[in-house]
Amino acid sequence: MKEYILNNIDETHKWAREFAKILHAPVTVALHGDLGMGKSEIARTIIKTLRGEDTVVPSPTFTLVQNYDGISHFDLYRVVDESELTEIGLQYAIDNDITLIEWPDIAKNMLPENTIHIYISENGNGRKLAIQ
């Protein structure tokens, strides 16, 4: 497990931009953390790094998934039944895309063995990332 201490939002953006450069489809990234920990900010930065800074990246909280030409961004916070995951195309994304998943616990039975898990927690005014 690797750990990173990010003291502010600028360090978070810098880390996410560097991390984005190593991602090649198909790969799944599971973003774990409480509300307000920065899951969406990390996902947004990864998408903008790979698809252009002017890419509009709304949160998929209500749509559940947003697609960006080979990048799928899922927010599973509102999913209550694992069967919904097939309907929203999670398996297709896992098989083909760079797949970023916020609130991945409901999908644990679908996640590939090589999923990159990022655990985000508070660290003073910043964040601690534990990568597994």
DSSP file with accessible surface (Angstrom, degrees, kcal/mol):
  #  RESIDUE AA STRUCTURE BP1 BP2  ACC     N-H-->O    O-->H-N    N-H-->O    O-->H-N    TCO  KAPPA ALPHA  PHI   PSI    X-CA   Y-CA   Z-CA
    1    1 A M              0   0  143      0, 0.0     2,-0.4     0, 0.0   131,-0.2   0.000 360.0 360.0 360.0 134.0    0.0    0.0    0.0
    2    2 A K  E     -A  131   0A 140    129,-1.9   129,-3.5     2,-0.0     2,-0.4  -0.856 360.0-158.4-104.2 144.7    1.3    3.5   -0.9
    3    3 A E  E     -A  130   0A 111     -2,-0.4     2,-0.4   127,-0.2   127,-0.2  -0.951   6.9-170.9-124.8 144.6    0.3    6.5    1.1
    4    4 A Y  E     -A  129   0A  81    125,-2.4   125,-3.0    -2,-0.4     2,-0.6  -0.997  13.4-148.9-132.1 138.2    0.3   10.2    0.1
    5    5 A I  E     -A  128   0A  79     -2,-0.4     2,-0.6   123,-0.2   123,-0.2  -0.940  14.0-169.8-106.2 121.7   -0.3   13.2    2.2
    6    6 A L  E     -A  127   0A  11    121,-3.3   121,-3.2    -2,-0.6   117,-0.1  -0.965   6.2-167.5-115.4 115.3   -1.9   16.1    0.3
    7    7 A N        -     0   0   92     -2,-0.6     2,-0.3   119,-0.2    -1,-0.1   0.645  65.4  -1.7 -81.6 -17.0   -1.9   19.3    2.2
    8    8 A N  S  > S-     0   0   72    119,-0.1     4,-1.8     1,-0.1     3,-0.2  -0.954  82.5 -84.3-161.1 178.3   -4.3   21.3    0.1
    9    9 A I  H  > S+     0   0   88     -2,-0.3     4,-2.7     1,-0.2     5,-0.2   0.840 121.6  57.9 -65.2 -33.6   -6.4   21.3   -3.1
   10   10 A D  H  > S+     0   0  114      1,-0.2     4,-2.4     2,-0.2    -1,-0.2   0.919 107.6  46.7 -64.0 -40.8   -3.5   22.2   -5.3
   11   11 A E  H  > S+     0   0   70     -3,-0.2     4,-2.6     2,-0.2    -1,-0.2   0.863 110.9  53.7 -67.5 -34.9   -1.5   19.2   -4.1
   12   12 A T  H  X S+     0   0   11     -4,-1.8     4,-2.6     2,-0.2    -2,-0.2   0.938 110.1  46.4 -63.5 -46.7   -4.6   17.1   -4.7
   13   13 A H  H  X S+     0   0   37     -4,-2.7     4,-2.5     2,-0.2    -2,-0.2   0.925 112.6  50.2 -61.5 -43.9   -4.9   18.3   -8.3
   14   14 A K  H  X S+     0   0  136     -4,-2.4     4,-2.1     1,-0.2    -2,-0.2   0.931 112.0  47.3 -61.4 -45.6   -1.2   17.8   -8.9
   15   15 A W  H  X S+     0   0   27     -4,-2.6     4,-2.8     1,-0.2    -1,-0.2   0.940 112.6  49.0 -61.1 -46.6   -1.4   14.2   -7.6
   16   16 A A  H  X S+     0   0    0     -4,-2.6     4,-2.5     1,-0.2    -1,-0.2   0.877 109.0  53.0 -64.4 -36.8   -4.5   13.4   -9.6
   17   17 A R  H  X S+     0   0   97     -4,-2.5     4,-1.0     2,-0.2    -1,-0.2   0.923 112.9  44.0 -64.2 -42.4   -2.9   14.8  -12.8
   18   18 A E  H  < S+     0   0  103     -4,-2.1     4,-0.4    -5,-0.2     3,-0.4   0.916 113.4  50.8 -67.6 -42.7    0.2   12.6  -12.3
   19   19 A F  H >< S+     0   0   19     -4,-2.8     3,-1.7     1,-0.2     4,-0.4   0.908 103.6  59.8 -61.4 -41.0   -1.9    9.6  -11.4
   20   20 A A  H >< S+     0   0    0     -4,-2.5     3,-1.6     1,-0.3    -1,-0.2   0.850  94.3  65.1 -56.6 -34.9   -4.1   10.0  -14.6
   21   21 A K  T 3< S+     0   0  123     -4,-1.0    -1,-0.3    -3,-0.4    -2,-0.2   0.698  99.5  51.3 -66.8 -17.9   -1.0    9.6  -16.8
   22   22 A I  T <  S+     0   0  109     -3,-1.7     2,-0.4    -4,-0.4    -1,-0.3   0.497  87.1 104.3 -95.7  -3.9   -0.5    6.0  -15.7
   23   23 A L    <   +     0   0    7     -3,-1.6     2,-0.4    -4,-0.4    75,-0.1  -0.671  41.0 169.4 -87.1 128.2   -4.1    5.0  -16.4
   24   24 A H        -     0   0  141     -2,-0.4    73,-0.1     2,-0.1    -3,-0.0  -0.998  39.8 -70.4-137.0 131.5   -4.8    2.9  -19.6
   25   25 A A  S    S+     0   0   54     -2,-0.4    73,-0.2     1,-0.1    72,-0.1  -0.301 109.9  43.5 -65.9 146.8   -8.1    1.2  -20.4
   26   26 A P  S    S+     0   0   80      0, 0.0     2,-0.3     0, 0.0    72,-0.2   0.493  85.1 123.1 -85.2 134.1   -9.4   -1.1  -19.2
   27   27 A V  E     -b   98   0A  19     70,-1.8    72,-3.1    -4,-0.1     2,-0.4  -0.979  43.8-146.5-150.2 144.5   -8.7   -0.2  -15.6
   28   28 A T  E     -b   99   0A   1     -2,-0.3    88,-2.7    70,-0.2     2,-0.5  -0.965   8.6-168.6-116.9 131.9  -11.0    0.4  -12.7
   29   29 A V  E     -bc 100 116A   0     70,-3.4    72,-2.9    -2,-0.4     2,-0.6  -0.983   7.5-158.2-120.5 118.5  -10.3    2.9   -9.9
   30   30 A A  E     -bc 101 117A   0     86,-2.9    88,-3.1    -2,-0.5     2,-0.7  -0.884   5.6-156.0-100.3 120.3  -12.5    2.7   -6.8
   31   31 A L  E     -bc 102 118A   0     70,-3.4    72,-1.3    -2,-0.6     2,-0.4  -0.873  14.0-174.2-102.2 112.4  -12.6    5.9   -4.8
   32   32 A H  E     + c   0 119A  22     86,-3.3    88,-2.6    -2,-0.7     2,-0.2  -0.849  26.4 101.8-107.3 141.9  -13.5    5.4   -1.1
   33   33 A G        -     0   0   18     -2,-0.4    70,-0.1    86,-0.2    88,-0.1  -0.755  63.3 -81.2 158.5 157.8  -14.1    8.1    1.4
   34   34 A D    >   -     0   0  123     86,-0.5     3,-1.7    -2,-0.2     5,-0.3  -0.134  68.5 -64.8 -68.3 172.0  -16.8   10.0    3.4
   35   35 A L  T 3  S+     0   0  119      1,-0.3    -1,-0.2     2,-0.1     0, 0.0  -0.289 123.3  19.3 -55.6 136.8  -18.8   12.9    1.9
   36   36 A G  T 3  S+     0   0   62     -3,-0.1    -1,-0.3     1,-0.1    -2,-0.1   0.528  85.3 118.7  80.3   8.5  -16.6   15.9    1.2
   37   37 A M  S <  S-     0   0   17     -3,-1.7    -2,-0.1    83,-0.1    84,-0.1   0.649  88.8 -99.6 -82.6 -16.0  -13.3   13.9    1.1
   38   38 A G  S  > S+     0   0   22     -4,-0.2     4,-2.5    -5,-0.1     5,-0.2   0.613  76.7 135.9 111.2  15.1  -12.6   14.8   -2.5
   39   39 A K  H  > S+     0   0    8     -5,-0.3     4,-2.4     1,-0.2     5,-0.2   0.945  81.1  43.5 -58.3 -49.2  -13.6   11.8   -4.5
   40   40 A S  H  > S+     0   0   28      1,-0.2     4,-3.1     2,-0.2    -1,-0.2   0.876 111.8  54.1 -65.5 -37.2  -15.3   13.9   -7.2
   41   41 A E  H  > S+     0   0   59      2,-0.2     4,-2.2     1,-0.2    -1,-0.2   0.915 110.2  46.3 -65.2 -41.1  -12.5   16.4   -7.3
   42   42 A I  H  X S+     0   0    2     -4,-2.5     4,-2.4     2,-0.2    -2,-0.2   0.949 114.7  47.1 -65.2 -46.8  -10.0   13.6   -8.0
   43   43 A A  H  X S+     0   0    0     -4,-2.4     4,-2.6    -5,-0.2    -2,-0.2   0.934 111.9  50.8 -60.1 -45.6  -12.2   12.0  -10.6
   44   44 A R  H  X S+     0   0   59     -4,-3.1     4,-2.7     1,-0.2     5,-0.2   0.912 110.8  48.7 -59.3 -43.0  -12.8   15.4  -12.2
   45   45 A T  H  X S+     0   0   11     -4,-2.2     4,-2.4    -5,-0.2    -1,-0.2   0.910 110.5  50.7 -66.8 -40.4   -9.1   16.2  -12.4
   46   46 A I  H  X S+     0   0    0     -4,-2.4     4,-2.1     2,-0.2    -2,-0.2   0.947 112.6  46.8 -60.5 -47.3   -8.3   12.8  -13.9
   47   47 A I  H  X S+     0   0    0     -4,-2.6     4,-2.6     1,-0.2     5,-0.3   0.940 113.2  47.6 -62.5 -46.1  -11.0   13.3  -16.6
   48   48 A K  H  X S+     0   0   49     -4,-2.7     4,-1.7     1,-0.2    -1,-0.2   0.875 110.4  53.3 -65.5 -34.4   -9.8   16.8  -17.4
   49   49 A T  H  < S+     0   0   41     -4,-2.4    -1,-0.2    -5,-0.2    -2,-0.2   0.921 118.6  34.9 -64.6 -41.5   -6.2   15.7  -17.6
   50   50 A L  H  < S+     0   0   48     -4,-2.1    -2,-0.2    -5,-0.2    -1,-0.2   0.724 130.5  30.4 -87.9 -22.4   -7.0   12.9  -20.1
   51   51 A R  H  < S-     0   0   94     -4,-2.6    -3,-0.2    -5,-0.2    -2,-0.2   0.371 121.1 -78.5-120.3   1.3   -9.8   14.7  -22.1
   52   52 A G    ><  -     0   0   27     -4,-1.7     3,-2.0    -5,-0.3    -1,-0.2   0.137  33.9 -98.8 110.5 139.0   -8.8   18.3  -21.9
   53   53 A E  T 3  S+     0   0  120      1,-0.3    -1,-0.1    -4,-0.1    -5,-0.1   0.741 119.2  58.3 -60.3 -26.6   -9.1   21.1  -19.3
   54   54 A D  T 3  S+     0   0  142     -6,-0.1    -1,-0.3    -3,-0.1     2,-0.2   0.440  76.5 121.8 -88.3   5.8  -12.2   22.6  -21.0
   55   55 A T    <   -     0   0   27     -3,-2.0     2,-0.5    -7,-0.1    -3,-0.1  -0.486  65.5-129.4 -66.4 128.7  -14.1   19.3  -20.6
   56   56 A V        -     0   0  120     -2,-0.2    -1,-0.1     1,-0.0    -2,-0.1  -0.725  27.2-174.4 -81.8 123.7  -17.3   19.9  -18.5
   57   57 A V        -     0   0    9     -2,-0.5     2,-0.1     9,-0.0   -13,-0.1  -0.759   1.9-176.5-125.4  84.6  -17.4   17.3  -15.7
   58   58 A P        -     0   0   57      0, 0.0     8,-0.0     0, 0.0    -2,-0.0  -0.419  39.4 -95.1 -74.5 156.5  -20.6   17.4  -13.7
   59   59 A S    >   -     0   0   46      1,-0.1     3,-0.5    -2,-0.1     4,-0.3  -0.523  25.1-143.0 -68.7 136.0  -21.0   15.2  -10.7
   60   60 A P  T 3>  +     0   0    0      0, 0.0     4,-2.5     0, 0.0    15,-0.4   0.173  64.8 120.7 -86.4  23.4  -22.8   11.9  -11.7
   61   61 A T  T 34 S+     0   0   37      1,-0.2    17,-0.3     2,-0.2    14,-0.0   0.895  86.6  24.8 -54.3 -42.0  -24.7   11.9   -8.3
   62   62 A F  T <4 S+     0   0  154     -3,-0.5    -1,-0.2     1,-0.1    -3,-0.0   0.787 127.8  44.4 -97.1 -28.6  -28.1   12.0  -10.0
   63   63 A T  T  4 S-     0   0   79     -4,-0.3     2,-0.8     1,-0.1    -2,-0.2   0.643  92.7-145.3 -86.4 -15.7  -27.3   10.5  -13.4
   64   64 A L  S  < S+     0   0   26     -4,-2.5    11,-2.1    -5,-0.1     2,-0.3  -0.049  73.6  37.9  75.9 -32.4  -25.2    7.7  -11.8
   65   65 A V  E     -D   74   0A  27     -2,-0.8     2,-0.4     9,-0.2     9,-0.2  -0.996  57.0-170.9-149.4 142.0  -22.8    7.7  -14.7
   66   66 A Q  E     -D   73   0A  49      7,-1.9     7,-3.0    -2,-0.3     2,-0.4  -0.990  17.0-149.4-126.6 140.8  -21.1   10.2  -17.1
   67   67 A N  E     -D   72   0A 103     -2,-0.4     5,-0.2     5,-0.2     2,-0.2  -0.913  14.7-177.1-116.4 141.0  -19.1    9.0  -20.1
   68   68 A Y        -     0   0   23      3,-3.0     3,-0.2    -2,-0.4     4,-0.1  -0.630  65.7 -71.1-135.3  68.8  -16.1   10.8  -21.6
   69   69 A D  S    S-     0   0  143      1,-0.3     3,-0.1    -2,-0.2    -2,-0.0   0.910 122.3  -8.6  45.4  66.8  -15.0    8.9  -24.7
   70   70 A G  S    S+     0   0   30      1,-0.2    28,-2.6    27,-0.0     2,-0.5   0.425 118.7  94.1  96.8  -0.8  -13.5    5.9  -23.0
   71   71 A I  E     - e   0  98A   0     26,-0.2    -3,-3.0    -3,-0.2     2,-0.5  -0.994  54.3-167.0-120.6 127.0  -13.7    7.2  -19.4
   72   72 A S  E     -De  67  99A   2     26,-2.7    28,-3.0    -2,-0.5     2,-0.6  -0.967   2.2-163.9-115.6 128.2  -16.7    6.2  -17.4
   73   73 A H  E     -De  66 100A   0     -7,-3.0    -7,-1.9    -2,-0.5     2,-0.4  -0.949  11.5-173.1-115.4 111.1  -17.3    8.1  -14.1
   74   74 A F  E     -De  65 101A   2     26,-3.3    28,-3.0    -2,-0.6     2,-0.5  -0.845  17.1-167.9-106.2 141.5  -19.8    6.4  -11.8
   75   75 A D  E     + e   0 102A   4    -11,-2.1     3,-0.4   -15,-0.4    28,-0.2  -0.952   8.6 178.3-124.2 107.7  -21.3    7.7   -8.5
   76   76 A L    >   +     0   0    4     26,-2.4     3,-1.3    -2,-0.5    27,-0.1   0.250  46.0 112.2 -97.5  13.9  -23.0    4.7   -6.8
   77   77 A Y  T 3  S+     0   0  126      1,-0.3    -1,-0.2    25,-0.1    26,-0.1   0.858  84.0  40.1 -54.9 -39.8  -24.1    6.6   -3.7
   78   78 A R  T 3  S+     0   0  129     -3,-0.4     2,-0.4   -17,-0.3    -1,-0.3   0.446  88.0 109.2 -93.9  -0.5  -27.8    6.4   -4.6
   79   79 A V    <   +     0   0    9     -3,-1.3     3,-0.1     1,-0.1    27,-0.1  -0.653  37.3 173.6 -78.8 128.0  -27.8    2.8   -5.9
   80   80 A V        +     0   0  127     -2,-0.4     2,-0.4     1,-0.2    -1,-0.1   0.607  61.6  48.7-109.9 -17.2  -29.6    0.5   -3.5
   81   81 A D    >   -     0   0   84      1,-0.1     3,-2.2     0, 0.0     4,-0.4  -0.990  70.0-139.5-131.5 129.3  -29.6   -2.8   -5.4
   82   82 A E  T >  S+     0   0   71     -2,-0.4     3,-1.6     1,-0.3     4,-0.5   0.779 100.1  70.2 -55.9 -27.8  -26.6   -4.5   -7.1
   83   83 A S  T >> S+     0   0   67      1,-0.3     4,-1.0     2,-0.2     3,-0.7   0.783  86.6  67.1 -63.9 -23.7  -28.8   -5.5  -10.0
   84   84 A E  H <> S+     0   0   52     -3,-2.2     4,-1.6     1,-0.2    -1,-0.3   0.759  85.3  72.4 -65.8 -23.5  -29.0   -1.8  -11.0
   85   85 A L  H <4>S+     0   0    0     -3,-1.6     5,-2.3    -4,-0.4     6,-0.3   0.854  95.3  49.5 -64.3 -35.7  -25.3   -1.9  -11.9
   86   86 A T  H X45S+     0   0  102     -3,-0.7     3,-1.5    -4,-0.5    -1,-0.2   0.925 108.0  54.7 -67.2 -42.0  -25.9   -3.9  -15.0
   87   87 A E  H 3<5S+     0   0  159     -4,-1.0    -2,-0.2     1,-0.3    -1,-0.2   0.822 107.9  48.6 -61.4 -34.0  -28.6   -1.6  -16.2
   88   88 A I  T 3<5S-     0   0   39     -4,-1.6    -1,-0.3   -24,-0.0    -2,-0.2   0.410 118.9-109.1 -91.6   4.2  -26.3    1.5  -15.9
   89   89 A G  T <>5 +     0   0   28     -3,-1.5     4,-2.3    -4,-0.2     5,-0.2   0.698  67.6 144.5  85.5  22.6  -23.5   -0.3  -17.8
   90   90 A L  H  ><S+     0   0    0     -5,-2.3     4,-2.8     1,-0.2     5,-0.2   0.934  72.9  49.3 -62.5 -45.1  -20.9   -0.9  -15.1
   91   91 A Q  H  > S+     0   0   72     -6,-0.3     4,-2.2     1,-0.2    -1,-0.2   0.919 110.8  50.4 -63.0 -41.7  -19.7   -4.2  -16.4
   92   92 A Y  H  > S+     0   0  157      2,-0.2     4,-1.3     1,-0.2     5,-0.3   0.937 112.3  47.9 -59.5 -45.7  -19.3   -2.8  -20.0
   93   93 A A  H >X S+     0   0    1     -4,-2.3     4,-3.4     1,-0.2     3,-0.6   0.936 110.2  51.1 -62.2 -45.7  -17.3    0.1  -18.6
   94   94 A I  H 3< S+     0   0   10     -4,-2.8    -1,-0.2     1,-0.2    -2,-0.2   0.901 113.0  46.8 -58.8 -39.8  -15.1   -2.2  -16.4
   95   95 A D  H 3< S+     0   0   91     -4,-2.2    -1,-0.2    -5,-0.2    -2,-0.2   0.716 131.1  15.5 -74.0 -22.0  -14.3   -4.4  -19.5
   96   96 A N  H << S+     0   0   75     -4,-1.3    -2,-0.2    -3,-0.6     2,-0.2   0.657 111.6  52.8-127.2 -26.2  -13.6   -1.5  -21.8
   97   97 A D  S  < S-     0   0   21     -4,-3.4   -70,-1.8    -5,-0.3     2,-0.8  -0.572  82.6 -94.3-113.8 173.3  -12.9    1.9  -20.2
   98   98 A I  E     -be  27  71A  11    -28,-2.6   -26,-2.7   -72,-0.2     2,-0.6  -0.855  55.9-159.9 -78.8 114.6  -11.0    3.8  -17.6
   99   99 A T  E     -be  28  72A   0    -72,-3.1   -70,-3.4    -2,-0.8     2,-0.5  -0.934  16.3-169.8-114.2 117.9  -13.6    3.4  -15.0
  100  100 A L  E     -be  29  73A   0    -28,-3.0   -26,-3.3    -2,-0.6     2,-0.5  -0.928   9.9-169.3-106.6 124.4  -13.8    5.7  -12.0
  101  101 A I  E     -be  30  74A   0    -72,-2.9   -70,-3.4    -2,-0.5     2,-0.3  -0.952   9.7-164.3-125.0 115.8  -16.2    4.6   -9.3
  102  102 A E  E    S+be  31  75A   3    -28,-3.0   -26,-2.4    -2,-0.5   -70,-0.1  -0.756  82.9  14.0 -90.5 142.9  -17.3    6.7   -6.3
  103  103 A W  S >  S+     0   0   59    -72,-1.3     3,-0.6    -2,-0.3    -1,-0.2   0.967  78.6 171.8  58.0  57.9  -19.0    4.8   -3.5
  104  104 A P  G >   +     0   0    1      0, 0.0     3,-1.7     0, 0.0     4,-0.2   0.556  45.5  97.9 -78.9  -4.9  -17.8    1.5   -4.9
  105  105 A D  G >  S+     0   0  103      1,-0.3     3,-1.6     2,-0.2     4,-0.2   0.854  79.5  54.9 -56.9 -38.6  -18.9   -0.8   -2.0
  106  106 A I  G <  S+     0   0   45     -3,-0.6     3,-0.3     1,-0.3    -1,-0.3   0.763 109.9  49.5 -66.7 -20.0  -22.2   -1.8   -3.6
  107  107 A A  G X> S+     0   0    0     -3,-1.7     3,-2.7    -4,-0.2     4,-1.2   0.311  73.2 116.2 -98.9   9.7  -20.2   -3.0   -6.6
  108  108 A K  T <4 S+     0   0  145     -3,-1.6     3,-0.3     1,-0.3    -1,-0.2   0.802  73.7  54.9 -55.2 -30.4  -17.6   -5.0   -4.7
  109  109 A N  T 34 S+     0   0  121     -3,-0.3    -1,-0.3     1,-0.2    -2,-0.1   0.651 111.8  44.5 -77.4 -13.0  -18.8   -8.3   -6.3
  110  110 A M  T <4 S+     0   0   32     -3,-2.7    -1,-0.2     2,-0.1    -2,-0.2   0.579  86.1 108.6-102.4 -15.1  -18.2   -6.9   -9.8
  111  111 A L  S  < S-     0   0   28     -4,-1.2   -20,-0.0    -3,-0.3     4,-0.0  -0.436  72.5-117.0 -70.4 134.2  -14.9   -5.2   -9.3
  112  112 A P    >   -     0   0   39      0, 0.0     3,-1.8     0, 0.0    -1,-0.1  -0.277  23.9-111.8 -65.8 157.4  -11.9   -6.9  -11.0
  113  113 A E  T 3  S+     0   0  207      1,-0.3    -2,-0.1     3,-0.0     0, 0.0   0.817 116.5  55.0 -58.9 -32.0   -9.2   -8.3   -8.9
  114  114 A N  T 3  S+     0   0  113      2,-0.1    -1,-0.3     0, 0.0   -86,-0.2   0.219  76.4 141.2 -91.8  18.3   -6.7   -5.6  -10.2
  115  115 A T    <   -     0   0    8     -3,-1.8     2,-0.7   -88,-0.1   -86,-0.2  -0.321  53.5-128.2 -57.9 137.9   -9.0   -2.7   -9.2
  116  116 A I  E     -c   29   0A  38    -88,-2.7   -86,-2.9    15,-0.0     2,-0.5  -0.832  24.6-157.0 -89.1 117.7   -7.0    0.3   -7.9
  117  117 A H  E     -c   30   0A  43     15,-2.9    15,-3.0    -2,-0.7     2,-0.5  -0.871   7.9-168.3-100.9 126.7   -8.5    1.2   -4.5
  118  118 A I  E     -cF  31 131A   0    -88,-3.1   -86,-3.3    -2,-0.5     2,-0.6  -0.970   3.4-163.5-116.2 116.6   -8.0    4.8   -3.3
  119  119 A Y  E     -cF  32 130A  89     11,-2.9    11,-2.3    -2,-0.5     2,-0.5  -0.908   8.5-163.8-102.6 120.9   -9.0    5.4    0.3
  120  120 A I  E     + F   0 129A   9    -88,-2.6   -86,-0.5    -2,-0.6     2,-0.3  -0.902  16.1 161.6-111.3 129.1   -9.3    9.1    1.1
  121  121 A S  E     - F   0 128A  53      7,-2.2     7,-2.8    -2,-0.5     2,-0.1  -0.934  42.2 -85.5-140.4 164.4   -9.4   10.4    4.7
  122  122 A E  E     + F   0 127A 134     -2,-0.3     5,-0.3     5,-0.2     2,-0.2  -0.389  33.7 179.8 -68.5 147.3   -8.9   13.7    6.5
  123  123 A N  E >   - F   0 126A  61      3,-2.0     3,-2.3     1,-0.3     2,-0.2  -0.718  63.9 -65.9-147.1  87.1   -5.4   14.7    7.5
  124  124 A G  T 3  S-     0   0   67      1,-0.3    -1,-0.3    -2,-0.2  -117,-0.0  -0.464 116.0 -20.4  64.0-125.6   -5.5   18.1    9.3
  125  125 A N  T 3  S+     0   0  165     -2,-0.2    -1,-0.3    -3,-0.1     2,-0.1   0.498 138.6  52.6 -88.4  -4.5   -6.7   20.5    6.6
  126  126 A G  E <  S- F   0 123A   4     -3,-2.3    -3,-2.0  -118,-0.1     2,-0.3  -0.147  86.1 -96.6-111.0-153.1   -5.6   18.2    3.8
  127  127 A R  E     -AF   6 122A  56   -121,-3.2  -121,-3.3    -5,-0.3     2,-0.5  -0.949  12.2-144.1-134.6 152.5   -6.1   14.6    2.8
  128  128 A K  E     -AF   5 121A  65     -7,-2.8    -7,-2.2    -2,-0.3     2,-0.5  -0.971  17.4-160.1-113.5 129.5   -4.4   11.3    3.2
  129  129 A L  E     -AF   4 120A   1   -125,-3.0  -125,-2.4    -2,-0.5     2,-0.5  -0.942   5.1-168.0-110.1 130.7   -4.6    8.9    0.3
  130  130 A A  E     -AF   3 119A  12    -11,-2.3   -11,-2.9    -2,-0.5     2,-0.5  -0.986  10.7-159.5-116.4 118.8   -4.0    5.2    0.8
  131  131 A I  E      AF   2 118A  26   -129,-3.5  -129,-1.9    -2,-0.5   -13,-0.2  -0.873 360.0 360.0-104.0 128.7   -3.6    3.3   -2.5
  132  132 A Q              0   0  124    -15,-3.0   -15,-2.9    -2,-0.5    -2,-0.0  -0.977 360.0 360.0-132.0 360.0   -4.1   -0.4   -2.6
